[in-house]
Amino acid sequence: MDADGTSELGAAKVPLVSNQKQQRTRRTPRKLKPSRLQAVDFRSVEERMDAGRALRKRCPRSSHAAWKPFRGRDPLAQLKESDATRLPWLVPVRHERMSESPFAFLRGTPFVMARDLAHTPHSGLRSQICGDAHLANFGLFGTPERNLIFDLNDFDETLPGPFEWDVKRLAASFVVAAKQNGLGARCGKKAARKAVEAYRLTMRELTTRSLLEVWSLHVDAKELKNSDSDDTAKLAAQAVEKAKRHTSAHAVEKLTVERNGQRHLAYQPPLLFPLSAVKMDVTPAELERRIKRLTVGYLESLDGAVRDLCLRYRRKEWGFKVVGVGSVGLQAYVVLCEGNGGEDPLVLQLKEAKASVLEPYLGPSEFHSAGERVVVGQRRMQAFSDLFLGWTEVEGMGAFYVRQLRDMKGALDAEKMDAPVFQDYAEACGATLARAHARTGDAALIAGYLGTKDHFDEAVTEFACAYSDQVESDYGHFIDAQAKALEALTH
């Protein structure tokens, strides 16, 4: 917030409180309307591209280079607020994972960058955005037809919003990761530019396609394996083969054990706990009862045919799973299901959904349930979604979304990439993000705004480099605070 009580959202400043009440209610947020997709524009492609170009007067492409910490910026205070919404006994695990590196810190603090981005310019063009589009949130997964594709794979923070916010987080993540992985700032800058350029060029190419074509476009894993770069093709081939092994059957094999002819979850603390070990304000029996109610609500969110399929499985056992970096501290359960008299096991994951970190700046979700927000956002952005994707909510438990656990899922490990492969990966992520945005955003408006020259590419790359320095500084303060807290405990 600036000194005059305003928050910079794009080129114009929007008052948060009236001047008369500013001193008394300085921290009172303005009430925002629900965040929705941009209204459909039925003009021709050329007319919409012209309208996009006109937006450069309101928000010049060069303005996206700007990054300067604003007054009152306090990432550690934001982290403390976020920690208060997590299970207290898992907060130390969350901090431990975030302390591994600047990139891990970036992954664990999407709420920090969300607030930072709210203080940067944007064109006003909206689409369904990921809200956490860093390089590790792209990967391989299987379609319902059992084909492998490359796409975005994390939608915990998804919401309709400015397309630039996803592009900036993606670009910044490449600079942070390149420096951390020993590739250097120069490689990170090149990768960031590659990602943004690929986004711009792909968005322009999408204006030549029909709406149905744009909706169904996807990157087949075979395309990654057929890269012109031998090294990129080799790494992609390894990731593809690994993803093919990570089937539902593999998840069952890894997470379960057979005893007396019956299959049970194989508890592996501190990653997978029995419900009896979960520290909640309810008894294990009550927790199990509530989870059963969650699964009933989940069935109601499914398409009728998929619901019929789910009803052929019976729920057998539940466990608590610690997942991710930014997600540590949220409730996440695995459910072992069995069909065909126990010969056909299936493992589902129920993951808690909170309000998006974007909502304080873009407005609340149009959906009552945060679980529904995640699921609808995922379906809007992904070319294909998990057959079992659904949501549920129970009083006393919160909102959840549900999906299969590890069914043909894989990732390209950025830490194993050399500079050329890293830049190829950046290009793939940028192009994929453009396709995801074009499914709900207006490709012609966005392409018209971005243009044919590299002004936007250069500006966002400059932002990414400056913001990577900010992340490293924030990470340093976080590590110092952790050290001081540990010292206080030992004295």
C-alpha positions in Angstrom: 0.0 0.0 0.0 1.3 3.5 -0.8 1.4 6.4 1.6 -1.8 7.8 0.1 -3.8 4.7 0.9 -3.9 3.2 -2.5 -2.7 0.0 -4.1 -1.3 0.0 -7.5 -3.2 -2.5 -9.7 -2.0 -1.8 -13.2 -1.7 1.7 -14.6 -4.4 3.2 -12.4 -4.5 3.5 -8.6 -7.6 2.1 -6.8 -8.4 3.6 -3.4 -8.6 1.0 -0.6 -10.2 3.3 2.0 -11.7 6.8 2.0 -9.4 9.7 2.9 -11.7 10.6 5.8 -11.2 7.2 7.4 -7.7 6.6 6.2 -5.9 7.1 9.6 -8.4 5.0 11.6 -8.9 2.2 9.1 -5.7 2.2 7.2 -5.4 -1.7 7.0 -9.1 -2.2 6.1 -9.2 -3.9 2.7 -11.7 -2.7 0.1 -14.5 -5.2 -0.7 -13.8 -6.7 -4.1 -16.2 -8.2 -6.5 -15.9 -11.9 -7.3 -13.0 -12.6 -9.7 -14.5 -13.8 -13.0 -13.3 -14.4 -16.6 -13.2 -11.5 -19.0 -16.4 -10.9 -20.9 -16.4 -12.5 -24.4 -15.6 -10.1 -27.2 -17.4 -11.1 -30.4 -15.5 -8.8 -32.8 -13.2 -10.2 -35.5 -9.7 -11.4 -34.7 -8.2 -8.3 -36.4 -10.5 -5.9 -34.5 -9.5 -7.6 -31.2 -5.8 -7.5 -32.1 -6.2 -3.7 -32.7 -7.9 -3.3 -29.4 -5.0 -5.2 -27.7 -2.5 -2.8 -29.4 -4.5 0.1 -28.0 -4.0 -1.1 -24.5 -0.3 -0.3 -24.8 -1.2 3.4 -24.2 -2.7 2.5 -20.8 0.0 0.0 -19.9 3.2 0.3 -22.0 4.9 -3.1 -22.5 8.2 -1.5 -21.2 6.4 -0.9 -17.8 6.5 -4.6 -17.1 10.3 -4.3 -16.4 9.6 -2.4 -13.1 10.3 -4.0 -9.8 10.8 -2.0 -6.6 9.9 -3.1 -3.1 7.0 -1.1 -1.8 6.6 0.5 1.6 5.4 -2.0 4.2 6.5 -5.1 2.3 7.2 -7.8 4.9 7.4 -11.4 3.5 8.2 -12.9 7.0 5.0 -11.4 8.4 3.1 -12.8 5.5 4.6 -16.2 6.1 3.6 -16.0 9.8 0.0 -15.3 8.7 0.1 -18.2 6.3 1.5 -20.5 9.0 -1.5 -19.7 11.2 -3.7 -21.4 8.6 -1.7 -24.7 8.7 -1.6 -27.6 11.1 0.8 -26.4 13.8 2.7 -29.7 14.1 3.7 -29.5 10.4 4.8 -25.9 10.3 8.4 -26.9 11.2 8.4 -29.3 8.3 7.2 -26.6 6.0 10.0 -24.3 7.1 12.6 -27.0 6.8 11.6 -27.7 3.2 11.5 -24.0 2.3 15.0 -23.5 3.8 16.6 -25.8 1.3 17.2 -23.1 -1.3 16.0 -19.8 -2.7 13.9 -21.7 -5.2 12.3 -23.8 -2.5 11.5 -20.5 -0.7 10.0 -19.1 -3.9 7.9 -22.3 -4.2 6.7 -22.1 -0.6 5.7 -18.4 -0.7 3.3 -17.8 -3.6 1.4 -15.4 -1.4 4.4 -13.1 -1.2 4.7 -12.8 -5.0 1.0 -12.4 -5.4 1.1 -9.3 -3.2 4.2 -8.1 -5.1 2.6 -8.6 -8.5 -0.5 -6.6 -7.3 1.9 -3.6 -7.1 3.0 -4.0 -10.7 1.4 -2.8 -13.9 -0.9 -5.0 -16.0 -2.8 -4.6 -19.2 -6.2 -5.5 -17.8 -6.5 -8.6 -20.0 -7.7 -11.6 -17.9 -7.7 -15.3 -18.3 -7.9 -18.2 -15.9 -4.4 -18.1 -14.5 -2.4 -20.7 -12.5 -1.4 -18.3 -9.7 1.8 -20.4 -9.1 3.3 -20.9 -12.5 6.9 -21.7 -11.6 9.0 -24.1 -13.6 8.4 -27.1 -11.2 4.6 -26.9 -11.7 4.8 -28.2 -15.3 5.1 -31.9 -15.9 3.9 -35.1 -17.6 0.7 -36.9 -16.8 -1.6 -39.4 -18.5 -4.9 -38.5 -20.2 -8.0 -40.6 -19.7 -7.0 -42.3 -23.0 -3.7 -43.3 -21.4 -1.6 -41.0 -23.5 1.2 -38.9 -21.9 1.1 -35.1 -22.3 3.1 -32.2 -21.0 1.1 -29.4 -19.2 0.6 -27.4 -16.1 0.0 -29.6 -13.1 -0.7 -27.5 -10.0 -3.8 -25.3 -9.6 -4.1 -24.7 -5.9 -4.0 -20.9 -6.4 -5.9 -20.7 -9.7 -8.2 -17.8 -10.3 -9.2 -15.5 -13.2 -6.6 -12.7 -13.3 -4.0 -10.8 -15.4 -2.1 -13.1 -17.7 1.1 -11.2 -17.0 1.3 -12.5 -13.4 1.8 -16.1 -14.5 4.3 -15.1 -17.1 6.3 -13.1 -14.6 6.4 -15.8 -12.0 7.4 -18.4 -14.6 10.3 -16.1 -15.9 11.5 -15.3 -12.4 11.5 -19.0 -11.4 14.0 -19.7 -14.2 16.4 -17.1 -13.1 16.2 -18.2 -9.5 16.6 -21.9 -10.4 19.5 -21.3 -12.9 21.6 -19.5 -10.2 20.8 -22.1 -7.6 21.7 -25.0 -10.0 25.0 -23.6 -10.9 24.0 -22.5 -14.4 24.5 -18.9 -13.6 22.5 -15.7 -13.9 23.3 -15.3 -17.6 21.7 -18.7 -18.4 18.8 -17.8 -16.2 18.2 -14.6 -18.0 18.4 -16.4 -21.4 15.9 -19.0 -20.1 13.5 -16.4 -18.8 13.6 -14.6 -22.2 13.1 -17.9 -24.0 10.0 -18.6 -21.9 8.5 -15.2 -22.5 9.3 -15.2 -26.2 7.7 -18.6 -26.6 4.6 -17.4 -24.8 4.3 -14.4 -27.1 4.9 -16.3 -30.3 2.6 -19.2 -29.3 -0.2 -16.7 -28.4 0.1 -15.1 -31.8 0.0 -18.4 -33.6 -3.1 -19.4 -31.7 -5.0 -16.5 -33.2 -4.8 -18.3 -36.5 -6.7 -21.4 -35.1 -10.3 -22.0 -34.4 -11.7 -21.9 -30.9 -12.2 -25.6 -30.9 -8.6 -26.2 -32.1 -7.2 -24.0 -29.3 -9.3 -25.8 -26.7 -8.0 -29.3 -27.7 -4.4 -28.4 -28.4 -1.8 -30.1 -26.2 1.8 -31.2 -26.1 2.3 -34.9 -26.6 5.2 -36.3 -24.7 6.5 -37.6 -28.0 7.1 -34.0 -29.1 9.5 -33.5 -26.2 11.3 -36.8 -27.1 11.7 -35.6 -30.7 13.5 -32.4 -29.8 16.3 -31.2 -32.1 18.6 -31.3 -29.1 19.9 -34.8 -28.3 20.4 -33.9 -24.7 16.8 -32.5 -24.3 15.4 -35.6 -26.1 17.4 -37.9 -23.8 16.2 -36.2 -20.6 12.6 -36.1 -22.0 12.8 -39.8 -22.9 13.9 -40.7 -19.3 11.1 -38.6 -17.8 8.5 -40.3 -20.1 9.7 -43.8 -19.3 9.5 -42.9 -15.6 6.1 -41.5 -15.9 4.8 -44.6 -17.7 6.0 -46.6 -14.7 4.2 -44.3 -12.3 0.8 -45.9 -12.9 -2.0 -46.4 -10.4 -0.7 -49.9 -9.9 2.7 -48.5 -9.1 1.2 -46.2 -6.5 -0.6 -49.2 -4.9 2.7 -51.2 -4.9 4.6 -48.4 -3.2 2.0 -47.2 -0.7 0.5 -50.6 0.4 1.5 -53.9 1.9 -0.2 -57.3 1.9 -0.9 -58.9 5.2 -2.8 -62.2 5.6 -4.1 -61.9 2.0 -5.4 -58.4 2.6 -3.9 -55.1 1.2 -3.3 -52.3 3.7 -1.6 -48.9 3.5 2.1 -49.1 4.3 2.6 -46.2 6.7 5.9 -44.4 6.3 6.3 -41.6 8.9 7.0 -38.8 8.5 5.5 -38.9 5.0 2.4 -41.2 5.5 0.7 -41.5 8.8 -2.2 -43.6 10.1 -5.2 -41.4 11.2 -4.4 -42.3 14.8 -1.1 -40.4 14.6 -2.7 -37.2 13.2 -2.7 -34.3 15.6 -6.2 -32.9 15.3 -8.9 -31.6 17.7 -11.0 -34.7 17.1 -10.5 -38.4 17.9 -9.2 -40.7 15.1 -12.7 -42.3 15.0 -14.4 -38.9 14.4 -11.7 -38.0 11.9 -12.4 -41.2 9.9 -16.1 -40.5 10.1 -15.6 -37.0 8.6 -13.3 -38.4 5.8 -16.1 -40.9 4.9 -18.5 -37.9 4.6 -15.9 -36.2 2.4 -15.9 -39.1 0.0 -19.7 -39.1 -0.2 -19.6 -35.4 -1.1 -16.9 -36.1 -3.7 -19.1 -38.6 -5.5 -21.8 -35.8 -5.9 -19.3 -33.6 -7.8 -18.6 -36.2 -10.4 -20.1 -36.7 -13.8 -22.7 -39.5 -13.7 -20.7 -42.1 -15.6 -17.5 -41.5 -13.6 -19.6 -41.7 -10.4 -20.9 -45.0 -11.5 -17.3 -46.2 -12.0 -16.3 -45.0 -8.5 -19.2 -46.8 -6.9 -17.7 -50.1 -8.1 -14.8 -49.5 -5.6 -15.2 -49.7 -1.9 -13.3 -47.5 0.5 -11.1 -49.6 2.7 -8.5 -47.5 4.5 -7.4 -43.9 5.0 -4.0 -42.3 5.8 -2.6 -38.8 6.2 0.1 -37.7 3.7 2.6 -34.8 3.9 2.9 -33.3 0.4 4.9 -30.7 -1.5 6.6 -27.6 -0.3 4.0 -24.8 -0.3 1.3 -27.4 0.6 3.0 -28.7 3.8 0.6 -28.1 6.7 -2.5 -28.5 4.7 -4.6 -31.6 5.2 -3.9 -34.3 2.6 -5.4 -37.8 2.9 -5.0 -40.9 0.8 -7.8 -43.4 0.4 -7.2 -47.0 -0.5 -10.1 -48.3 -2.5 -10.7 -51.8 -3.8 -12.8 -53.2 -6.7 -13.4 -56.7 -8.1 -13.3 -58.4 -4.7 -10.0 -56.7 -3.6 -8.1 -57.6 -6.8 -8.4 -54.1 -8.3 -6.9 -51.5 -5.9 -7.1 -47.7 -6.5 -5.5 -44.9 -4.4 -7.1 -41.5 -4.4 -5.8 -38.3 -2.8 -7.9 -35.7 -1.0 -6.0 -32.4 -0.6 -7.3 -29.5 1.3 -8.1 -26.3 -0.7 -7.9 -22.9 0.8 -8.7 -19.5 -0.7 -6.4 -18.6 -3.5 -3.4 -16.3 -2.6 -4.7 -14.1 -5.4 -8.1 -13.4 -3.9 -7.0 -10.4 -1.6 -6.0 -8.6 -4.8 -8.4 -9.9 -7.5 -11.5 -10.6 -5.5 -13.0 -13.8 -4.0 -13.7 -16.8 -6.2 -17.0 -17.1 -7.9 -17.3 -20.5 -6.4 -18.5 -21.2 -2.9 -16.1 -24.1 -2.4 -12.4 -23.6 -2.7 -12.3 -27.2 -3.9 -14.6 -26.4 -6.7 -12.5 -23.4 -7.6 -9.4 -25.6 -8.0 -11.2 -28.2 -10.0 -12.9 -25.8 -12.4 -9.7 -23.8 -12.8 -7.8 -27.0 -13.7 -10.4 -28.0 -16.2 -10.3 -24.6 -17.8 -6.5 -24.6 -18.2 -5.5 -28.2 -18.8 -6.0 -29.9 -22.2 -7.0 -33.1 -20.3 -7.8 -33.6 -16.6 -7.8 -36.6 -14.3 -10.8 -38.8 -14.8 -11.4 -38.9 -11.1 -11.0 -35.1 -10.5 -13.6 -33.8 -8.2 -14.2 -31.7 -5.0 -15.9 -32.0 -1.7 -16.5 -30.1 1.5 -17.5 -31.0 5.1 -18.1 -28.7 8.0 -15.2 -29.0 10.5 -12.9 -30.3 7.8 -12.9 -27.6 5.1 -12.8 -27.9 1.3 -10.9 -30.5 -0.6 -10.2 -31.6 -4.2 -9.8 -35.2 -5.1 -7.6 -36.9 -7.8 -5.8 -40.2 -8.5 -2.4 -40.5 -6.8 0.6 -40.7 -9.2 -1.2 -42.1 -12.2 1.3 -41.7 -15.1 2.8 -38.5 -13.6 6.3 -37.4 -14.1 8.6 -34.3 -14.3 11.7 -33.1 -16.1 14.2 -32.5 -13.3 15.6 -29.0 -13.7 18.6 -29.8 -11.5 19.8 -32.3 -14.0 19.7 -29.9 -17.0 22.6 -28.3 -18.6 22.2 -24.7 -20.0 20.9 -25.6 -23.5 18.4 -28.2 -22.1 17.3 -25.7 -19.4 16.5 -23.1 -22.1 14.7 -25.6 -24.2 12.6 -26.5 -21.1 11.9 -22.8 -20.6 10.6 -22.5 -24.2 8.3 -25.5 -23.7 6.9 -24.1 -20.4 6.3 -20.7 -22.0 4.4 -22.2 -25.0 2.4 -24.4 -22.7 1.4 -21.5 -20.5 0.2 -19.6 -23.6 -2.0 -22.5 -24.6 -3.4 -22.8 -21.1 -4.3 -19.0 -21.0 -5.8 -19.0 -24.5 -8.4 -21.6 -23.5 -10.3 -19.0 -21.4 -8.5 -15.7 -22.3 -8.7 -13.8 -25.6 -5.7 -14.8 -27.7 -6.3 -12.0 -30.2 -6.4 -9.3 -27.5 -3.4 -10.7 -25.7 -1.4 -11.2 -29.0 -2.3 -7.7 -30.1 -1.0 -6.3 -26.9 2.2 -8.3 -26.9 3.0 -7.5 -30.6 5.5 -8.9 -33.0 8.6 -7.3 -31.5 10.4 -8.3 -28.3 9.5 -5.3 -26.1 7.4 -7.4 -23.7 10.1 -10.2 -23.7 12.8 -7.8 -22.7 10.7 -6.1 -20.1 9.6 -9.3 -18.3 13.1 -10.7 -18.5 14.4 -7.5 -16.8 11.7 -7.9 -14.1 12.6 -11.6 -13.6 16.3 -10.8 -13.0 15.5 -8.1 -10.5 12.9 -10.2 -8.8 15.3 -13.1 -8.5 17.6 -10.9 -6.5 14.6 -10.0 -4.3 13.8 -13.7 -3.7 17.4 -14.3 -2.7 17.3 -11.4 -0.3 14.0 -12.6 1.2 15.4 -16.1 1.5 18.4 -14.7 3.4 16.2 -12.9 5.9 14.1 -16.1 6.3 17.3 -18.2 7.1 18.5 -15.6 9.6 15.1 -15.6 11.3 15.2 -19.4 11.5 18.7 -19.3 13.0 17.6 -16.8 15.6 14.5 -18.8 16.5 16.7 -21.9 16.9 19.2 -20.0 19.1 16.3 -18.8 21.3 15.1 -22.3 21.8 18.5 -23.6 22.8 19.3 -20.9 25.4 
